[in-house]
């Protein structure tokens, strides 16, 4: 099971940290990706962290502003989001797969992020 938390309402330029807590399996076995979907738009891959070597990747739209990290002791992946923009508004999901992919099989329920003044 994957459970996201940390979403909310923030002003443009603000920050949020999303958490993705895994239970029932170890994150040592799975890559974790963050995705987002805004109303009327297709789902977008935001970032991913590999379970094999800890390598990370980011969508161009968030590079330099978002940072993905993992705490193995807490079995949790984080997405630190800085310099938030209104276009970052979406439901954010974390998902697990054996490697970073566009269609992971295991998903959390999502957490809403709203960037607005």
C-alpha positions as CSV (number, residue, x, y, z in Angstrom):
1,X,0.0,0.0,0.0
2,X,1.2,3.5,-0.8
3,X,-0.2,6.5,1.1
4,X,0.5,10.1,0.0
5,X,0.3,13.1,2.4
6,X,1.4,16.6,2.6
7,X,-0.7,18.3,-0.1
8,X,-2.6,21.5,0.5
9,X,-3.1,25.1,-0.5
10,X,0.0,27.3,-1.0
11,X,0.7,30.6,-2.5
12,X,2.8,31.0,-5.7
13,X,6.4,30.9,-4.8
14,X,5.8,28.7,-1.7
15,X,6.9,25.2,-0.8
16,X,5.3,21.9,0.1
17,X,6.8,18.5,0.9
18,X,4.8,15.5,-0.2
19,X,5.3,12.1,1.5
20,X,4.7,8.6,0.1
21,X,4.7,6.0,2.8
22,X,4.9,2.4,1.8
23,X,3.5,-0.5,3.8
24,X,3.6,-4.2,3.2
25,X,6.7,-4.1,1.0
26,X,10.1,-2.6,1.1
27,X,11.1,0.4,-1.0
28,X,14.4,-1.4,-1.6
29,X,12.5,-3.5,-4.1
30,X,10.7,-0.9,-6.0
31,X,11.3,2.4,-7.8
32,X,8.9,5.1,-6.8
33,X,7.6,7.7,-9.2
34,X,5.6,10.8,-8.6
35,X,2.9,11.7,-11.1
36,X,0.3,14.5,-11.3
37,X,-3.0,15.1,-13.0
38,X,-4.7,18.4,-13.4
39,X,-8.4,18.7,-14.3
40,X,-8.9,18.2,-18.0
41,X,-5.3,17.3,-18.6
42,X,-3.4,14.0,-19.1
43,X,-1.4,12.4,-16.3
44,X,2.2,13.7,-16.2
45,X,5.3,12.0,-14.8
46,X,7.0,14.4,-12.4
47,X,9.9,12.5,-10.9
48,X,11.2,9.1,-10.1
49,X,13.9,7.5,-7.9
50,X,15.4,4.2,-8.7
51,X,15.6,1.4,-6.1
52,X,18.8,0.1,-7.6
53,X,21.2,3.0,-7.5
54,X,19.2,5.9,-6.1
55,X,19.3,7.7,-9.4
56,X,16.6,10.3,-10.0
57,X,14.9,12.0,-13.0
58,X,12.6,14.9,-13.3
59,X,10.2,16.4,-15.8
60,X,11.6,19.5,-17.5
61,X,8.7,21.5,-16.0
62,X,9.9,20.9,-12.4
63,X,13.7,20.6,-12.8
64,X,15.5,22.9,-10.4
65,X,12.4,23.3,-8.3
66,X,11.4,19.8,-7.1
67,X,13.6,17.2,-5.4
68,X,12.8,13.6,-4.8
69,X,14.4,11.7,-2.0
70,X,14.0,8.5,0.0
71,X,14.3,7.5,3.7
72,X,14.8,3.8,3.8
73,X,14.4,3.6,7.6
74,X,11.0,5.1,7.3
75,X,10.1,3.3,4.0
76,X,9.1,6.7,2.7
77,X,9.7,8.7,-0.4
78,X,9.5,12.5,-0.4
79,X,8.9,15.2,-3.0
80,X,10.1,18.6,-2.0
81,X,8.4,21.2,-4.1
82,X,9.8,24.7,-4.1
83,X,9.0,27.9,-6.1
84,X,5.5,26.5,-6.7
85,X,3.5,27.9,-9.6
86,X,-0.2,27.9,-10.3
87,X,0.5,25.4,-13.1
88,X,1.7,22.9,-10.5
89,X,-1.9,22.6,-9.2
90,X,-2.9,19.0,-9.6
91,X,-3.6,15.8,-7.7
92,X,-0.2,14.2,-7.0
93,X,0.2,10.4,-6.9
94,X,3.1,8.2,-6.0
95,X,3.4,4.8,-7.7
96,X,5.7,1.8,-7.5
97,X,7.3,-0.4,-10.2
98,X,10.4,-2.6,-10.5
99,X,12.0,0.3,-12.4
100,X,11.1,3.8,-13.2
101,X,8.3,3.7,-15.8
102,X,5.4,5.5,-17.3
103,X,2.8,3.0,-16.2
104,X,3.6,1.5,-12.8
105,X,1.2,-1.1,-11.5
106,X,0.9,0.1,-7.9
107,X,-0.6,3.5,-7.0
108,X,-1.5,5.6,-4.0
109,X,-4.8,7.4,-3.6
110,X,-3.3,10.9,-4.4
111,X,-3.1,14.2,-2.6
112,X,-4.3,17.5,-3.8
113,X,-1.9,20.4,-4.3
114,X,-3.3,23.8,-5.1
115,X,-1.1,26.8,-5.8
116,X,-3.1,30.0,-5.7
117,X,-3.1,33.5,-4.2
